[in-house]
């Protein structure tokens, strides 16, 4: 009887700890992060304000889809605080709702402990910790597309395509990712009708452009370009950046490379203890990410403007967090793979700390002289948002320390089983090495 009770307690303890860490993490994000409406968030907030106060539709170049869904928060601001206060926190609620969606979709398809780890890493080991603090559009797109693709793949239900399309409408450039997802799914299911999905999405995008810009093929980005600097391809408008340089910059640049900001992408999911339909959904996620990379590699502002990290590729955090959770749940017998998982976990947690605490602090030099030196923040490790805090210190306030301590608590909880296995593996490897190389009885002069 006591043995069964002990086993039950061992099963209950991780549930309590992981659930508590998720709740504490969301609380810390909501109450301690510096929410603001800046950059592209400004026109979006002005657009929803104009729509709700004067019934006027803005001619801004950004989609109105995401801002329209923030209307309840804007109206709530008329009763408490202000519309700007609530809209600045809009992406936090989108993110929190996304976590709930992921839980509802996956709860009967994966191990519950794996699912809680996935949600925990999204909170404390991804780029979301910074993105939720702004009124930009990437959170809305990443959450809806990520959850929609997952539900569509697992439930084989057409209604979830509508959720995916809604996320794409908020970021029209993401239609390339949608196209690859549709192509992959059409081939897998042998269904011609799937090809109607990107056509319908394109039609709705054109209709919204017609309403906002007065023409279905005018986007508002015509002639859009950055400042002319020492960089050879700067100052050119539109899709003028060399594709090859765009690809390697998006993947590998120190200040914007998604392999640094979402290192879980390097971890294997295939062959792990997950159902085939989960792996099929993961491959659809990969297709969407590849589509984003292909489109933005040619865009003159592939780096996403003055923003912490790879702004356009927040979606990569969903894939990376899931892959990391899978590898932490199902520890590998390979020492090398476990070491790679350890490295990915360390860097992922630091990415979240960097985004939540340090942001773009001490990087004003990259804005000087009309962004003449901004490329330093893209390519030089000393000026990368990830490594700048180790070069120039920033005074920490109490809420910064609390956020860092929370991340450390999550890291220690997730890393302990991995370190336990690694210690045993390293000990075995060292003993084998001693037997092969350091048996001095077999040495000769």
C-alpha positions as semicolon CSV with decimal commas, in nm:
position;residue;x (nm);y (nm);z (nm)
1;X;0,000;0,000;0,000
2;X;0,278;0,241;0,092
3;X;0,464;0,156;-0,230
4;X;0,161;0,250;-0,442
5;X;0,121;0,570;-0,242
6;X;0,485;0,664;-0,300
7;X;0,451;0,598;-0,673
8;X;0,140;0,815;-0,686
9;X;0,321;1,096;-0,502
10;X;0,610;1,075;-0,748
11;X;0,364;1,115;-1,035
12;X;0,180;1,407;-0,872
13;X;0,489;1,608;-0,777
14;X;0,601;1,695;-1,135
15;X;0,242;1,798;-1,220
16;X;0,232;2,041;-0,929
17;X;0,582;2,180;-0,990
18;X;0,541;2,223;-1,366
19;X;0,194;2,375;-1,337
20;X;0,314;2,614;-1,067
21;X;0,611;2,721;-1,282
22;X;0,379;2,787;-1,578
23;X;0,144;3,000;-1,366
24;X;0,434;3,187;-1,204
25;X;0,591;3,245;-1,543
26;X;0,278;3,397;-1,693
27;X;0,235;3,613;-1,382
28;X;0,595;3,734;-1,407
29;X;0,554;3,815;-1,776
30;X;0,235;4,013;-1,716
31;X;0,335;4,210;-1,407
32;X;0,708;4,265;-1,457
33;X;0,779;4,320;-1,826
34;X;0,805;4,673;-1,976
35;X;0,508;4,682;-2,215
36;X;0,512;4,955;-2,479
37;X;0,367;5,067;-2,811
38;X;0,660;5,163;-3,033
39;X;0,777;5,120;-3,391
40;X;0,525;4,946;-3,614
41;X;0,295;4,915;-3,313
42;X;0,228;5,290;-3,331
43;X;0,046;5,288;-3,669
44;X;-0,144;4,974;-3,566
45;X;-0,267;5,139;-3,246
46;X;-0,357;5,458;-3,432
47;X;-0,548;5,250;-3,689
48;X;-0,763;5,068;-3,433
49;X;-0,819;5,395;-3,245
50;X;-0,936;5,570;-3,563
51;X;-1,164;5,279;-3,647
52;X;-1,329;5,269;-3,304
53;X;-1,358;5,643;-3,247
54;X;-1,429;5,781;-3,594
55;X;-1,517;5,476;-3,801
56;X;-1,226;5,556;-4,028
57;X;-1,015;5,282;-4,192
58;X;-0,644;5,354;-4,186
59;X;-0,431;5,343;-4,499
60;X;-0,132;5,202;-4,309
61;X;0,072;4,933;-4,487
62;X;0,008;4,676;-4,213
63;X;-0,287;4,439;-4,197
64;X;-0,583;4,535;-3,979
65;X;-0,661;4,172;-3,887
66;X;-0,455;4,159;-3,567
67;X;-0,554;4,507;-3,443
68;X;-0,925;4,432;-3,500
69;X;-0,905;4,142;-3,255
70;X;-0,754;4,380;-2,998
71;X;-1,069;4,597;-3,008
72;X;-1,212;4,448;-2,683
73;X;-0,892;4,544;-2,503
74;X;-0,905;4,895;-2,650
75;X;-1,265;4,932;-2,527
76;X;-1,170;4,793;-2,185
77;X;-0,917;5,076;-2,167
78;X;-1,208;5,322;-2,167
79;X;-1,322;5,171;-1,837
80;X;-0,988;5,104;-1,667
81;X;-0,638;5,238;-1,730
82;X;-0,626;5,340;-2,098
83;X;-0,662;5,186;-2,444
84;X;-0,284;5,216;-2,494
85;X;-0,217;5,032;-2,166
86;X;-0,434;4,737;-2,264
87;X;-0,327;4,723;-2,628
88;X;0,037;4,720;-2,522
89;X;-0,045;4,398;-2,333
90;X;-0,262;4,253;-2,610
91;X;0,009;4,014;-2,734
92;X;0,051;3,875;-2,383
93;X;-0,313;3,766;-2,387
94;X;-0,272;3,624;-2,738
95;X;0,030;3,427;-2,614
96;X;-0,149;3,304;-2,300
97;X;-0,447;3,202;-2,513
98;X;-0,206;3,021;-2,744
99;X;-0,067;2,819;-2,454
100;X;-0,419;2,715;-2,362
101;X;-0,488;2,619;-2,724
102;X;-0,172;2,409;-2,744
103;X;-0,271;2,233;-2,424
104;X;-0,624;2,159;-2,548
105;X;-0,500;2,033;-2,884
106;X;-0,215;1,816;-2,755
107;X;-0,344;1,686;-2,422
108;X;-0,472;1,356;-2,567
109;X;-0,187;1,310;-2,814
110;X;0,134;1,346;-2,613
111;X;0,259;1,268;-2,266
112;X;0,124;1,534;-2,029
113;X;0,469;1,592;-1,880
114;X;0,608;1,657;-2,230
115;X;0,321;1,898;-2,295
116;X;0,389;2,093;-1,975
117;X;0,759;2,112;-2,062
118;X;0,668;2,247;-2,405
119;X;0,454;2,523;-2,253
120;X;0,719;2,599;-1,991
121;X;0,992;2,637;-2,252
122;X;0,770;2,868;-2,459
123;X;0,745;3,090;-2,150
124;X;1,103;3,072;-2,020
125;X;1,309;2,949;-2,315
126;X;1,195;3,129;-2,629
127;X;1,171;3,466;-2,803
128;X;0,813;3,517;-2,681
129;X;0,936;3,683;-2,360
130;X;1,028;3,992;-2,562
131;X;0,769;3,980;-2,839
132;X;0,474;3,989;-2,597
133;X;0,586;4,332;-2,474
134;X;0,506;4,506;-2,805
135;X;0,198;4,570;-3,019
136;X;0,358;4,417;-3,327
137;X;0,186;4,148;-3,538
138;X;0,420;3,850;-3,510
139;X;0,270;3,697;-3,193
140;X;-0,080;3,682;-3,345
141;X;0,050;3,514;-3,661
142;X;0,281;3,267;-3,484
143;X;0,019;3,153;-3,233
144;X;-0,271;3,114;-3,478
145;X;-0,066;2,946;-3,748
146;X;0,115;2,721;-3,499
147;X;-0,203;2,607;-3,322
148;X;-0,405;2,590;-3,644
149;X;-0,156;2,368;-3,827
150;X;-0,127;2,142;-3,524
151;X;-0,503;2,099;-3,481
152;X;-0,560;2,056;-3,852
153;X;-0,294;1,782;-3,875
154;X;-0,415;1,594;-3,566
155;X;-0,789;1,621;-3,617
156;X;-0,798;1,621;-3,998
157;X;-1,058;1,897;-3,972
158;X;-1,098;2,164;-4,238
159;X;-1,223;2,429;-3,995
160;X;-0,873;2,472;-3,852
161;X;-0,754;2,588;-4,192
162;X;-0,954;2,901;-4,116
163;X;-0,741;2,967;-3,808
164;X;-0,422;2,921;-4,013
165;X;-0,553;3,156;-4,284
166;X;-0,644;3,417;-4,021
167;X;-0,284;3,414;-3,895
168;X;-0,154;3,447;-4,250
169;X;-0,389;3,738;-4,328
170;X;-0,225;3,928;-4,043
171;X;0,115;3,883;-4,214
172;X;0,051;3,861;-4,590
173;X;0,414;3,765;-4,661
174;X;0,344;3,441;-4,472
175;X;0,133;3,320;-4,764
176;X;0,449;3,154;-4,900
177;X;0,467;2,944;-4,583
178;X;0,098;2,861;-4,622
179;X;0,166;2,752;-4,978
180;X;0,433;2,504;-4,869
181;X;0,208;2,368;-4,593
182;X;-0,075;2,320;-4,843
183;X;0,159;2,153;-5,094
184;X;0,288;1,911;-4,829
185;X;-0,063;1,830;-4,706
186;X;-0,209;1,794;-5,056
187;X;0,060;1,543;-5,151
188;X;0,015;1,352;-4,825
189;X;-0,367;1,340;-4,851
190;X;-0,386;1,334;-5,233
191;X;-0,647;1,611;-5,235
192;X;-0,666;1,872;-5,512
193;X;-0,904;2,089;-5,311
194;X;-0,627;2,192;-5,072
195;X;-0,485;2,415;-5,346
196;X;-0,790;2,637;-5,308
197;X;-0,671;2,740;-4,960
198;X;-0,385;2,978;-5,062
199;X;-0,607;3,110;-5,344
200;X;-0,877;3,200;-5,091
201;X;-0,617;3,355;-4,857
202;X;-0,476;3,564;-5,143
203;X;-0,827;3,678;-5,238
204;X;-0,900;3,795;-4,883
205;X;-0,561;3,973;-4,866
206;X;-0,643;4,156;-5,189
207;X;-0,990;4,245;-5,057
208;X;-0,840;4,394;-4,741
209;X;-0,588;4,590;-4,948
210;X;-0,874;4,723;-5,157
211;X;-1,049;4,844;-4,842
212;X;-0,735;4,996;-4,686
213;X;-0,544;5,118;-4,992
214;X;-0,818;5,158;-5,252
215;X;-0,665;4,898;-5,482
216;X;-0,623;4,517;-5,448
217;X;-0,261;4,524;-5,561
218;X;-0,130;4,829;-5,375
219;X;0,028;4,721;-5,047
220;X;0,161;5,048;-4,906
221;X;0,516;4,912;-4,924
222;X;0,582;5,048;-5,274
223;X;0,916;5,228;-5,269
224;X;0,975;5,124;-4,907
225;X;1,350;5,119;-4,834
226;X;1,603;5,183;-4,561
227;X;1,887;5,433;-4,529
228;X;2,186;5,420;-4,757
229;X;2,492;5,305;-4,560
230;X;2,830;5,144;-4,627
231;X;2,656;4,811;-4,690
232;X;2,656;4,744;-5,068
233;X;2,284;4,657;-5,095
234;X;2,144;4,917;-4,856
235;X;1,895;5,182;-4,961
236;X;1,731;4,962;-5,222
237;X;1,353;4,908;-5,201
238;X;1,146;4,593;-5,194
239;X;1,285;4,245;-5,256
240;X;1,628;4,367;-5,355
241;X;1,854;4,183;-5,111
242;X;2,067;3,896;-5,251
243;X;1,895;3,569;-5,169
244;X;2,212;3,386;-5,061
245;X;2,320;3,661;-4,820
246;X;1,966;3,681;-4,687
247;X;1,954;3,308;-4,612
248;X;2,285;3,291;-4,427
249;X;2,209;3,614;-4,239
250;X;1,866;3,491;-4,128
251;X;2,012;3,161;-4,010
252;X;2,357;3,245;-3,877
253;X;2,407;3,617;-3,803
254;X;2,500;3,674;-3,437
255;X;2,235;3,937;-3,374
256;X;1,950;3,806;-3,590
257;X;2,023;3,441;-3,671
258;X;1,736;3,209;-3,578
259;X;1,974;2,922;-3,499
260;X;2,108;3,135;-3,211
261;X;1,764;3,257;-3,099
262;X;1,586;2,922;-3,146
263;X;1,863;2,661;-3,097
264;X;1,609;2,383;-3,045
265;X;1,578;2,377;-3,426
266;X;1,905;2,181;-3,428
267;X;1,757;1,897;-3,222
268;X;1,605;1,586;-3,376
269;X;1,239;1,501;-3,329
270;X;1,223;1,206;-3,568
271;X;1,278;0,874;-3,394
272;X;1,169;1,007;-3,057
273;X;0,880;0,863;-2,859
274;X;0,602;1,066;-3,025
275;X;0,310;0,961;-3,241
276;X;0,342;0,970;-3,622
277;X;0,068;1,235;-3,649
278;X;0,261;1,463;-3,412
279;X;0,572;1,428;-3,625
280;X;0,361;1,499;-3,936
281;X;0,240;1,823;-3,774
282;X;0,600;1,913;-3,684
283;X;0,700;1,872;-4,049
284;X;0,417;2,107;-4,150
285;X;0,555;2,362;-3,901
286;X;0,894;2,325;-4,071
287;X;0,734;2,387;-4,411
288;X;0,579;2,710;-4,288
289;X;0,909;2,830;-4,140
290;X;1,093;2,751;-4,464
291;X;0,836;2,959;-4,651
292;X;0,897;3,255;-4,419
293;X;1,274;3,227;-4,467
294;X;1,244;3,210;-4,846
295;X;1,026;3,522;-4,862
296;X;1,218;3,739;-4,618
297;X;1,562;3,641;-4,750
298;X;1,502;3,874;-5,044
299;X;1,333;4,154;-4,846
300;X;1,555;4,458;-4,795
301;X;1,467;4,458;-4,423
302;X;1,516;4,084;-4,365
303;X;1,642;4,172;-4,015
304;X;1,307;4,321;-3,912
305;X;1,417;4,678;-3,852
306;X;1,528;4,807;-3,513
307;X;1,400;4,521;-3,303
308;X;1,542;4,273;-3,056
309;X;1,630;3,950;-3,236
310;X;1,485;3,801;-3,557
311;X;1,149;3,973;-3,550
312;X;0,987;3,802;-3,850
313;X;1,075;3,452;-3,732
314;X;0,907;3,426;-3,394
315;X;0,730;3,120;-3,535
316;X;1,064;2,934;-3,510
317;X;1,031;2,945;-3,130
318;X;0,732;2,709;-3,144
319;X;0,925;2,443;-3,336
320;X;1,238;2,489;-3,127
321;X;1,051;2,473;-2,796
322;X;0,869;2,157;-2,895
323;X;1,188;1,986;-3,016
324;X;1,367;2,082;-2,694
325;X;1,077;1,952;-2,481
326;X;1,079;1,622;-2,672
327;X;1,452;1,577;-2,620
328;X;1,430;1,663;-2,250
329;X;1,141;1,422;-2,202
330;X;1,304;1,135;-2,389
331;X;1,672;1,153;-2,299
332;X;1,893;0,994;-2,561
333;X;2,141;0,713;-2,510
334;X;2,388;0,912;-2,718
335;X;2,624;1,131;-2,516
336;X;2,665;1,374;-2,807
337;X;2,291;1,427;-2,849
338;X;2,243;1,486;-2,477
339;X;2,527;1,740;-2,479
340;X;2,361;1,915;-2,774
341;X;2,032;1,919;-2,580
342;X;2,211;2,072;-2,281
343;X;2,362;2,343;-2,499
344;X;2,026;2,418;-2,663
345;X;1,855;2,444;-2,322
346;X;2,121;2,679;-2,184
347;X;2,105;2,909;-2,485
348;X;1,723;2,898;-2,503
349;X;1,683;3,010;-2,142
350;X;1,938;3,285;-2,198
351;X;1,747;3,402;-2,508
352;X;1,437;3,442;-2,291
353;X;1,630;3,627;-2,018
354;X;1,790;3,853;-2,278
355;X;1,454;3,941;-2,431
356;X;1,276;3,994;-2,100
357;X;1,546;4,181;-1,907
358;X;1,805;4,339;-2,137
359;X;1,633;4,392;-2,473
360;X;1,827;4,644;-2,684
361;X;1,995;4,816;-2,387
362;X;2,338;4,977;-2,447
363;X;2,306;4,948;-2,825
364;X;2,233;5,311;-2,910
365;X;2,545;5,323;-3,128
366;X;2,360;5,115;-3,387
367;X;2,104;5,396;-3,431
368;X;2,360;5,672;-3,480
369;X;2,386;5,870;-3,804
370;X;2,067;5,735;-3,962
371;X;2,144;5,374;-3,868
372;X;2,484;5,390;-4,037
373;X;2,626;5,137;-3,790
374;X;2,316;4,922;-3,743
375;X;2,483;4,626;-3,916
376;X;2,706;4,594;-3,609
377;X;2,399;4,471;-3,422
378;X;2,325;4,214;-3,690
379;X;2,665;4,057;-3,741
380;X;2,910;4,140;-3,460
381;X;2,885;3,922;-3,147
382;X;2,997;4,211;-2,923
383;X;2,696;4,413;-3,043
384;X;2,444;4,129;-3,060
385;X;2,151;4,164;-2,819
386;X;2,241;3,818;-2,689
387;X;2,598;3,898;-2,590
388;X;2,597;4,274;-2,531
389;X;2,508;4,232;-2,158
390;X;2,844;4,056;-2,112
391;X;3,028;4,349;-2,273
392;X;2,848;4,647;-2,116
393;X;2,675;4,598;-1,783
394;X;2,327;4,727;-1,705
395;X;2,207;4,802;-1,351
396;X;1,942;4,547;-1,251
397;X;1,624;4,643;-1,071
398;X;1,427;4,418;-0,838
399;X;1,187;4,298;-1,107
400;X;1,482;4,213;-1,332
401;X;1,632;3,998;-1,057
402;X;1,299;3,823;-0,997
403;X;1,265;3,743;-1,368
404;X;1,620;3,606;-1,382
405;X;1,564;3,394;-1,070
406;X;1,246;3,253;-1,222
407;X;1,432;3,154;-1,538
408;X;1,707;2,993;-1,332
409;X;1,446;2,794;-1,138
410;X;1,295;2,666;-1,464
411;X;1,640;2,586;-1,601
412;X;1,743;2,390;-1,292
413;X;1,419;2,195;-1,290
414;X;1,449;2,101;-1,658
415;X;1,822;2,034;-1,659
416;X;1,851;1,813;-1,348
417;X;1,745;1,481;-1,512
418;X;1,964;1,561;-1,812
419;X;2,268;1,635;-1,595
420;X;2,207;1,314;-1,400
421;X;2,218;1,110;-1,719
422;X;2,513;1,305;-1,858
423;X;2,711;1,247;-1,539
424;X;2,659;0,872;-1,572
425;X;2,747;0,877;-1,942
426;X;3,060;1,087;-1,889
427;X;3,168;0,862;-1,603
428;X;3,127;0,557;-1,826
429;X;3,316;0,723;-2,111
430;X;3,599;0,825;-1,877
431;X;3,631;0,473;-1,735
432;X;3,639;0,328;-2,086
433;X;3,904;0,583;-2,183
434;X;4,114;0,486;-1,881
435;X;4,094;0,119;-1,974
436;X;4,190;0,187;-2,335
437;X;4,452;0,460;-2,296
438;X;4,562;0,501;-1,935
439;X;4,634;0,145;-1,831
440;X;5,002;0,211;-1,750
441;X;5,073;-0,160;-1,700
442;X;5,066;-0,194;-2,079
443;X;5,299;0,104;-2,139
444;X;5,661;0,047;-2,243
445;X;5,965;0,270;-2,242
